[in-house]
């Protein structure tokens, strides 16, 4: 790794590690937002397809530019939200909802 200006290789590695950790935190925060908004939509009785559309719209309204359909679907699938009976199990108390927290701007 080349030295950039006055930064040593060790400092550059530390900066890279911090940036990587920050990106992971931001990715997890976004996933929490997607799941929370989606859970709220489902709990109000909206069907899954409409809940996906409204989740995407809500996230775009609070300035999440990467809230595309594909990204929202990928996050919902990864969290298990699109599995059959997921929300029924959640209502029975077998799973915990992330809908309890409000989305942050």
Buried (B, 14 or more C-beta within 10 A) or exposed (E): EEEEEEBEEEEBEEEEEEEEEEEEEEEEEBBBBBBBBBBBBBBEEBEBEEBBBBBBEBBBEEEBEEBEEEBBBEBBEEBEBEEEEBBEEBEEEEEEBBBEEEBEE
